[in-house]
Amino acid sequence: MPRPASDWITLSEAAQIFADANVPISRSTLARWAHSGKLQSIQPGRKIYVRRVRVRAMLRRKKRRGVKAEAVQPGVFEDIGG
């Protein structure tokens, strides 16, 4: 019988959520983030648990920093207009 979904998940489960979103993050990176406070966590024994909602929030706020096309190749779009 599958266990009910919990708000607290293991680092392996968190890494799988990132992988499913095509963002490969290792368990060791997640552990570092947990120990540094970047990712809310608990450690009742040997395993570290993180909040599922925090993992998903990290995926939502992931923004790509880009460069405007004009800055890369000035004038490249000037000929498109005709």
ABEGO torsion letter per residue (X at the ends): XBBBBBABBBAAAAAAAAAAAGBBBBAAAAAAAAAAGABBBBBABABBBBBAAAAAAAAAABBBBBBBAAAABBGAAAAAAX
